[in-house]
Amino acid sequence: MLRRLIYAISAFLAVVVIGTLGYIVIAGWPPLDALYMTVITMGGVGYREVRALDAVGQVWTMLVIVSGVGALGFAVITVTDFMVEGHFSGIMEGRRMDKRIEGLSGHHVVAGLGRVGGVVAEEFEAHGHPFVVIDTDEQALALARESGWAWIRGDATDESTLVAAGIGRSASLVTALDTDAANVFVTLTARGIAPDLLIVARATTPSAEGKLLRAGADRVITPTEIGGRRMASMVMRPKVVDFLDVVAGGQRTELKMEEILLSDGDPYVDWTIADAHIRSQTGAYVLAIHSADGSVNSNPEPDTLMRAGDRLVVLGSDEQLRMLADRACADAAVCYPQMYRTHA
């Protein structure tokens, strides 16, 4: 519709310019008289000629009338359709959204708002994480508007779309498009823009996992494979699955599994888990420690030393995790920002 509007306005202006030049060249009129004659002729207002016209000038005037009325009518109809169908308001809404996205930093980008991407967006919203969704489907974008999410209408495989989503300032990208080829292309493009970006990609088939990893994805998820294993586990180990649902918060229960990052100057740095009395004083559990060197200590012993750069994987209720963050960190907003996003 916008392209049609540009064509209509361009055609109208072209007739004005050509008509004015015709009166200047054919009749030798001054530019202002030529422009005035062209405009009143196109508008069909019925004024008499500005100056006397010979036969050639009269023929030119008839041509201006025919072409001008057509161009003017096309422009008026197109502008009316543009306003009535909401295209103008859509453009204004898009500009407001662009300004909103420009103000984001450290946010997440979700490419594809289908069944998988929609769930990802809902989880980000539930935990208070800022994010931007990208899609071309109007129904998906309508859902984003209704939910109050930041959105961009565009093709996520296009570099300009990712740039508009603030990919260079974002913390992560989740690409959940319908095809593996599209997800590979998005991953390659995003990795070229932001080399340090965390990229999680959806694969529709297990064979695509290697391609996505080679393209630059940090993690690859195959929903069908995960879903099949989960269904089998529900049959074979139902109580285990129920507990994992509680831990993951999938049923919005009180227990959560989160991570806390320790930095220089935090109280827990160079303490052992036993010295910190984490379990007895906060009620939370330390399930694992991801060290800065990349090693993982699952089920750490009480005498395990906590160091700067370690990420503590902890389990507890909201209150327990807040208490742990307040004790472990010099600034809880730095080492456990989820607490402030969720409870601000």
C-alpha positions as CSV (number, residue, x, y, z in Angstrom):
1,M,0.0,0.0,0.0
2,L,2.8,2.4,0.8
3,R,4.4,1.8,-2.6
4,R,1.0,2.5,-4.3
5,L,0.8,5.8,-2.4
6,I,4.3,6.7,-3.6
7,Y,3.3,5.9,-7.2
8,A,0.2,8.0,-6.9
9,I,1.9,11.1,-5.5
10,S,4.8,10.7,-8.0
11,A,2.3,10.6,-10.9
12,F,0.5,13.7,-9.7
13,L,3.7,15.7,-9.3
14,A,5.0,14.5,-12.6
15,V,1.9,15.9,-14.4
16,V,2.3,19.2,-12.6
17,V,5.9,19.5,-13.5
18,I,5.5,18.4,-17.2
19,G,2.4,20.6,-17.6
20,T,4.2,23.6,-16.2
21,L,7.2,23.0,-18.5
22,G,4.8,22.6,-21.5
23,Y,3.3,26.1,-21.0
24,I,6.7,27.6,-20.5
25,V,8.1,26.0,-23.7
26,I,5.0,26.1,-26.0
27,A,3.4,29.4,-24.9
28,G,6.4,31.2,-23.5
29,W,4.7,31.9,-20.2
30,P,6.5,32.9,-17.0
31,P,7.0,29.9,-14.6
32,L,4.4,31.2,-12.1
33,D,1.7,31.7,-14.7
34,A,2.5,28.3,-16.2
35,L,2.3,26.6,-12.8
36,Y,-1.0,28.3,-12.0
37,M,-2.5,27.4,-15.3
38,T,-1.5,23.7,-14.8
39,V,-3.0,23.5,-11.3
40,I,-6.3,25.1,-12.2
41,T,-6.5,22.9,-15.3
42,M,-5.8,19.7,-13.4
43,G,-8.3,20.7,-10.7
44,G,-11.0,21.5,-13.2
45,V,-12.1,24.6,-11.3
46,G,-13.3,26.4,-14.5
47,Y,-11.2,29.6,-14.4
48,R,-10.4,31.2,-17.8
49,E,-6.9,31.0,-19.3
50,V,-4.3,33.1,-17.7
51,R,-3.1,34.2,-21.2
52,A,-4.4,33.7,-24.7
53,L,-3.6,30.3,-26.2
54,D,-3.0,29.3,-29.8
55,A,-4.0,26.0,-31.2
56,V,-1.0,24.2,-29.9
57,G,-1.6,25.6,-26.4
58,Q,-5.2,24.5,-26.5
59,V,-4.2,20.9,-27.4
60,W,-1.6,21.0,-24.6
61,T,-4.3,22.1,-22.2
62,M,-6.6,19.3,-23.2
63,L,-3.8,16.8,-22.6
64,V,-3.1,18.4,-19.1
65,I,-6.8,18.0,-18.3
66,V,-7.0,14.4,-19.2
67,S,-3.8,13.3,-17.5
68,G,-4.2,15.7,-14.6
69,V,-7.7,14.7,-13.6
70,G,-6.7,11.0,-13.8
71,A,-3.5,11.5,-11.7
72,L,-5.3,13.7,-9.2
73,G,-8.2,11.2,-8.9
74,F,-5.8,8.3,-8.4
75,A,-3.9,10.3,-5.7
76,V,-7.0,11.2,-3.8
77,I,-8.4,7.6,-3.8
78,T,-5.0,6.2,-2.8
79,V,-4.5,8.7,0.1
80,T,-8.1,8.0,1.3
81,D,-7.5,4.3,1.3
82,F,-4.2,4.8,3.0
83,M,-5.9,6.7,5.9
84,V,-9.1,4.6,6.1
85,E,-7.3,1.2,6.1
86,G,-5.1,2.3,9.0
87,H,-1.8,2.3,7.1
88,F,-0.9,5.7,8.3
89,S,-1.5,4.8,12.0
90,G,0.5,1.6,11.4
91,I,3.5,3.6,10.2
92,M,3.2,5.9,13.2
93,E,2.9,2.9,15.5
94,G,6.0,1.4,13.8
95,R,8.0,4.6,14.4
96,R,7.0,4.7,18.1
97,M,8.1,1.0,18.4
98,D,11.4,1.9,16.8
99,K,12.0,4.5,19.4
100,R,11.1,2.1,22.1
101,I,13.5,-0.5,20.8
102,E,16.3,2.1,20.5
103,G,16.0,2.5,24.2
104,L,16.7,-1.2,24.9
105,S,20.0,-2.7,25.8
106,G,20.9,-6.1,27.2
107,H,17.5,-7.4,25.9
108,H,16.6,-10.6,24.1
109,V,15.6,-11.0,20.5
110,V,13.1,-13.6,19.4
111,A,13.1,-14.4,15.6
112,G,9.8,-16.0,14.8
113,L,6.6,-15.8,16.9
114,G,5.2,-19.2,16.1
115,R,4.4,-22.0,18.5
116,V,8.0,-22.2,19.9
117,G,8.8,-18.5,19.7
118,G,5.5,-17.5,21.3
119,V,6.3,-19.7,24.4
120,V,9.8,-18.2,24.6
121,A,8.3,-14.7,24.6
122,E,5.8,-15.6,27.3
123,E,8.6,-17.0,29.5
124,F,10.6,-13.8,29.0
125,E,7.6,-11.7,29.9
126,A,6.8,-13.9,33.0
127,H,10.3,-13.4,34.3
128,G,10.5,-9.7,33.5
129,H,13.2,-9.9,30.8
130,P,13.0,-7.2,28.1
131,F,12.7,-8.6,24.6
132,V,11.9,-7.9,21.0
133,V,10.0,-10.2,18.7
134,I,10.4,-10.3,14.9
135,D,7.8,-11.7,12.5
136,T,6.1,-11.0,9.2
137,D,2.8,-12.7,10.0
138,E,0.0,-10.2,10.9
139,Q,-1.7,-12.6,13.4
140,A,1.6,-13.0,15.2
141,L,2.2,-9.3,15.3
142,A,-1.4,-8.7,16.5
143,L,-0.6,-11.0,19.5
144,A,2.5,-9.0,20.2
145,R,0.5,-5.7,20.2
146,E,-2.2,-7.1,22.4
147,S,0.5,-8.4,24.9
148,G,2.3,-5.1,24.9
149,W,5.6,-6.7,23.5
150,A,8.2,-4.8,21.5
151,W,7.9,-6.0,18.0
152,I,9.3,-5.5,14.5
153,R,7.5,-6.4,11.2
154,G,10.2,-7.9,9.0
155,D,12.2,-10.8,7.7
156,A,14.6,-12.0,10.4
157,T,17.0,-13.3,7.8
158,D,17.5,-9.7,6.6
159,E,20.4,-8.0,8.3
160,S,18.6,-4.7,8.5
161,T,15.8,-6.3,10.4
162,L,18.2,-7.7,13.0
163,V,19.9,-4.3,13.3
164,A,16.6,-2.6,13.8
165,A,15.9,-5.1,16.7
166,G,19.1,-3.9,18.4
167,I,20.9,-7.1,17.9
168,G,24.3,-5.4,18.5
169,R,23.1,-4.3,22.0
170,S,21.2,-7.4,22.9
171,A,22.1,-10.2,25.3
172,S,20.8,-13.1,23.3
173,L,19.0,-14.2,20.1
174,V,16.5,-17.0,20.0
175,T,15.8,-18.0,16.4
176,A,12.7,-20.1,16.1
177,L,11.7,-19.8,12.5
178,D,9.8,-22.6,10.6
179,T,12.7,-23.9,8.6
180,D,16.3,-25.0,9.4
181,A,17.6,-23.0,6.4
182,A,16.1,-19.8,7.7
183,N,17.5,-20.4,11.2
184,V,20.9,-21.1,9.8
185,F,20.8,-17.9,7.8
186,V,19.6,-15.9,10.9
187,T,22.4,-17.4,13.0
188,L,25.1,-16.6,10.4
189,T,23.9,-13.0,10.0
190,A,23.6,-12.4,13.8
191,R,27.0,-13.9,14.5
192,G,28.5,-11.6,11.9
193,I,26.9,-8.5,13.6
194,A,27.6,-9.5,17.2
195,P,30.4,-12.1,17.6
196,D,29.8,-12.4,21.4
197,L,26.1,-12.8,21.2
198,L,24.4,-15.8,22.9
199,I,22.4,-17.6,20.1
200,V,19.9,-20.3,20.8
201,A,18.5,-21.9,17.6
202,R,15.6,-24.2,16.9
203,A,16.1,-27.2,14.7
204,T,13.3,-29.1,13.1
205,T,15.4,-32.2,12.5
206,P,18.3,-33.7,14.5
207,S,20.5,-33.6,11.4
208,A,20.3,-29.8,11.3
209,E,21.9,-29.4,14.8
210,G,25.5,-29.6,13.4
211,K,24.8,-27.1,10.7
212,L,23.4,-24.6,13.2
213,L,26.4,-25.1,15.6
214,R,28.8,-24.5,12.7
215,A,26.8,-21.4,11.7
216,G,27.5,-20.0,15.1
217,A,24.7,-21.1,17.4
218,D,25.7,-21.6,21.1
219,R,22.8,-24.0,21.8
220,V,20.5,-25.9,19.5
221,I,17.1,-27.2,20.6
222,T,15.0,-29.8,18.7
223,P,11.5,-29.4,20.1
224,T,10.2,-32.7,18.6
225,E,13.0,-34.7,20.0
226,I,12.7,-33.1,23.4
227,G,8.9,-33.5,23.4
228,G,9.3,-37.2,22.5
229,R,11.8,-37.9,25.3
230,R,9.6,-36.0,27.8
231,M,6.5,-38.0,26.9
232,A,8.5,-41.2,27.4
233,S,9.7,-40.0,30.7
234,M,6.2,-39.2,31.8
235,V,5.3,-42.8,31.3
236,M,8.5,-44.3,32.8
237,R,9.4,-41.8,35.5
238,P,6.3,-39.7,36.2
239,K,7.4,-38.5,39.7
240,V,10.7,-37.3,38.4
241,V,9.0,-35.3,35.7
242,D,6.7,-33.8,38.2
243,F,9.6,-32.7,40.3
244,L,11.4,-31.2,37.3
245,D,8.3,-29.3,36.5
246,V,8.4,-27.8,39.9
247,V,12.1,-26.9,39.7
248,A,11.8,-25.4,36.2
249,G,8.7,-23.4,37.2
250,G,6.7,-24.8,34.3
251,Q,3.6,-25.0,36.4
252,R,4.3,-21.6,38.1
253,T,5.1,-23.3,41.4
254,E,7.1,-21.6,44.2
255,L,10.5,-23.2,43.5
256,K,12.8,-21.8,40.9
257,M,16.2,-22.7,39.6
258,E,18.3,-19.6,39.0
259,E,22.0,-18.5,38.7
260,I,23.9,-16.0,40.8
261,L,27.2,-14.5,39.4
262,L,29.9,-13.7,42.0
263,S,32.3,-10.8,41.3
264,D,35.3,-9.3,43.0
265,G,34.2,-7.7,46.3
266,D,31.1,-9.9,46.8
267,P,30.9,-11.3,50.4
268,Y,30.8,-15.0,49.3
269,V,34.0,-14.7,47.3
270,D,36.7,-17.0,48.8
271,W,34.2,-18.6,51.2
272,T,33.3,-22.2,51.2
273,I,29.7,-23.3,50.9
274,A,29.9,-24.5,54.5
275,D,31.3,-21.2,55.8
276,A,28.5,-19.3,54.1
277,H,25.8,-21.4,55.8
278,I,23.7,-21.0,52.6
279,R,21.2,-23.8,53.4
280,S,20.7,-23.1,57.0
281,Q,20.5,-19.3,56.7
282,T,18.6,-18.8,53.4
283,G,16.9,-22.2,52.7
284,A,18.3,-22.3,49.2
285,Y,20.3,-25.1,47.7
286,V,23.5,-24.8,45.6
287,L,23.1,-27.4,42.9
288,A,26.2,-26.6,40.8
289,I,29.0,-24.1,40.3
290,H,30.0,-23.0,36.9
291,S,33.6,-21.7,37.2
292,A,35.0,-18.8,35.1
293,D,37.4,-21.3,33.4
294,G,34.4,-23.2,32.0
295,S,34.4,-26.2,34.4
296,V,31.2,-27.3,36.1
297,N,31.1,-28.7,39.6
298,S,27.7,-30.5,39.9
299,N,26.6,-31.2,43.5
300,P,29.5,-29.3,45.1
301,E,30.8,-30.4,48.5
302,P,30.4,-28.2,51.6
303,D,34.1,-27.4,51.5
304,T,34.0,-26.1,47.9
305,L,35.5,-22.6,47.6
306,M,33.5,-20.0,45.8
307,R,35.5,-17.6,43.7
308,A,35.0,-14.4,41.6
309,G,33.5,-15.3,38.2
310,D,31.7,-18.4,39.5
311,R,28.0,-18.8,38.7
312,L,26.0,-20.5,41.4
313,V,23.1,-22.6,40.1
314,V,20.7,-22.4,43.0
315,L,17.2,-23.8,43.8
316,G,14.7,-22.1,46.1
317,S,11.6,-19.9,46.4
318,D,11.5,-16.3,45.5
319,E,12.1,-15.2,49.1
320,Q,14.9,-17.7,49.6
321,L,16.7,-16.6,46.4
322,R,16.3,-12.9,47.3
323,M,17.8,-13.6,50.7
324,L,20.7,-15.5,49.2
325,A,21.4,-12.7,46.7
326,D,21.4,-10.1,49.4
327,R,23.9,-12.1,51.5
328,A,26.1,-13.3,48.6
329,C,26.4,-10.1,46.7
330,A,27.7,-6.6,47.3
331,D,25.1,-5.4,44.8
332,A,22.3,-7.9,44.2
333,A,21.1,-6.1,41.1
334,V,24.4,-7.0,39.4
335,C,24.8,-10.7,40.4
336,Y,21.1,-11.5,40.4
337,P,19.3,-9.1,38.1
338,Q,16.4,-11.4,37.7
339,M,15.2,-10.5,41.1
340,Y,14.9,-6.9,40.2
341,R,13.2,-7.6,36.8
342,T,10.6,-9.9,38.4
343,H,9.9,-7.9,41.6
344,A,10.5,-4.3,40.6
